[in-house]
Amino acid sequence: MPRKAKAGKIKLKTHKATSKRFRLTGTGVLVRTKGGKSHLRRRTPERTKALFTEMIPVEGENIIKRVKRLAPYMNEKK
């Protein structure tokens, strides 16, 4: 016997790389991390390494629109 079709919308899959790289603040600002934090930093000055920790607000409407499309449930509280 075939299963019954569920009523309602289809769940969308989150693009995992996008959800790991971007975050939404409490005020709704989309922020991103800086690249180059993981390895090959031995000869990098301490001051430059300290700058890697801060999150940068994303500017550009098209990028924000694309991120929200790739991670549709990002703004929902857990």
N, C-alpha and C positions, 0 to 999 in steps of 0.2 A: 504494500500500500504506500503511495507517495506521501511525502511529508507536506504539511500545510505551509503555504507561503506566509511569512511574517508580514504584517501590515506596518507601514511606516517607511521612513527614509533608510537608505543604505548607509552603513558606517563607512567613513572615509579613512584610508590608511594614512598615518603620519609619516612624513619623510624623516627618518631617524637622524640623518646627518644635520638636517635643518634644526631639529629640536635640540640637538646637542650644542649647536653653535650660537643660537639666538635665544634670547629670553625676553619676556615682557615684564616691565616693572609694574608696581602697584598703580602708578598714574597712567599706565597704558603706553609708555614709551618703549619702543623696540630697541634693545641693546645687543651688541655683539662682542665677542672676545677677540683679542688680537691673535694673529697667527705667529708661528715661530717660537712657541713657548716650550715645545716638547724636548728637543735635543739639539746638539751642536751649539751649545751656549757657553762653552768653557771659556772662550776668549772674549765673550761679551762683557762690557763693563757692568758693574752692579747697578748703576743708575739706570742703564737701559733695561736691565732685567726687571727692575722695580716697575718700570712703565708697562710691562706686559700684563700686570695684574688687573689694571683698570678696564672697565667695560665702556665701550664707546657707543653713543647713540647712533642709530642708523638714520642717515638722511637720504632722501630720494623716494618719492612716492611709488615708483615702479618696483623697487626692491622690497619695500614694505608689503606691497600688494602680493608679490610673488611668495614671500615668506609666509604670509597669512594663508595663502592657498596651499602651500606645501605642508604646513602644520596647522590644520584647522582647529584643533582643540587646545592650542597653546595658551589661550587666554582664560580657559576654564580653571577654576580653583580645584585643587585635589582634596 
